[in-house]
């Protein structure tokens, strides 16, 4: 096992658990390492989403109707 240090119990549906075990074996990793990597990727995506939101928070909001009209005006729909 790697240098993972905290323990948690996670319940998977049997088919997902079987797929994880096969993936872990084929990647020469533990199921714990795969789950740790997946959680890190999700958290990275969240961080990127928050950064994108922060970059756009000052933008003017428009209604859905205005957006559709603008798309139609510019030949997008």
Backbone torsions as a table, in degrees:
resi	resn	phi	psi	omega
1	UNK	NA	154.3	-179.3
2	UNK	-77.8	-160.9	-177.4
3	UNK	-88.2	22.7	176.5
4	UNK	-65.7	137.8	-170.1
5	UNK	-122.0	-16.0	-179.8
6	UNK	-106.4	146.2	-176.1
7	UNK	-110.3	141.5	178.0
8	UNK	-145.7	151.4	174.5
9	UNK	-102.8	126.9	179.9
10	UNK	-125.7	133.3	179.9
11	UNK	-103.1	129.7	178.7
12	UNK	-118.7	152.3	168.7
13	UNK	-65.1	147.1	-174.8
14	UNK	-53.7	-40.9	-178.5
15	UNK	-68.8	-35.5	177.0
16	UNK	-68.4	-41.6	179.3
17	UNK	-62.3	-42.6	178.4
18	UNK	-62.3	-43.1	179.0
19	UNK	-64.0	-40.3	177.9
20	UNK	-62.7	-43.6	179.5
21	UNK	-62.2	-42.2	178.5
22	UNK	-65.5	-43.5	178.4
23	UNK	-62.5	-43.2	179.8
24	UNK	-61.6	-44.1	-179.3
25	UNK	-64.7	-42.1	-178.4
26	UNK	-71.1	-25.4	-179.9
27	UNK	-96.3	2.2	-177.9
28	UNK	55.4	43.3	178.1
29	UNK	-130.5	167.1	174.0
30	UNK	-89.5	161.5	174.4
31	UNK	-59.3	-39.4	178.0
32	UNK	-58.4	-42.0	179.7
33	UNK	-65.4	-40.1	178.2
34	UNK	-64.0	-44.3	-179.9
35	UNK	-65.2	-42.0	178.1
36	UNK	-59.6	-44.1	179.6
37	UNK	-64.2	-42.3	-179.8
38	UNK	-63.7	-41.9	179.4
39	UNK	-66.0	-41.2	177.6
40	UNK	-60.7	-41.5	178.2
41	UNK	-62.8	-43.0	177.7
42	UNK	-61.5	-41.8	179.9
43	UNK	-68.6	-35.4	176.1
44	UNK	-63.8	-42.8	176.9
45	UNK	-61.1	-42.1	177.8
46	UNK	-60.7	-43.1	179.9
47	UNK	-62.6	-41.7	178.2
48	UNK	-65.3	-40.5	178.2
49	UNK	-62.9	-42.6	178.8
50	UNK	-64.6	-38.3	178.0
51	UNK	-66.2	-41.6	178.6
52	UNK	-63.8	-40.5	177.7
53	UNK	-63.0	-44.8	-179.5
54	UNK	-60.9	-36.7	178.9
55	UNK	-66.6	-27.1	-173.5
56	UNK	-109.6	1.3	-173.9
57	UNK	-60.0	-27.9	-178.2
58	UNK	-85.4	-5.4	-179.9
59	UNK	-67.3	147.8	177.4
60	UNK	-68.1	135.2	177.0
61	UNK	-84.2	145.0	174.7
62	UNK	-130.6	155.7	-179.7
63	UNK	-77.6	163.7	178.0
64	UNK	-61.7	-39.7	179.1
65	UNK	-61.4	-44.6	178.6
66	UNK	-63.3	-41.4	178.1
67	UNK	-60.5	-47.1	179.4
68	UNK	-61.7	-42.6	178.5
69	UNK	-62.2	-40.4	178.3
70	UNK	-65.3	-42.4	177.8
71	UNK	-62.2	-43.0	178.7
72	UNK	-64.9	-43.0	179.7
73	UNK	-58.0	-36.9	-177.6
74	UNK	-96.1	14.9	175.0
75	UNK	69.9	22.4	-179.5
76	UNK	-85.1	-25.9	176.0
77	UNK	-135.3	NA	NA
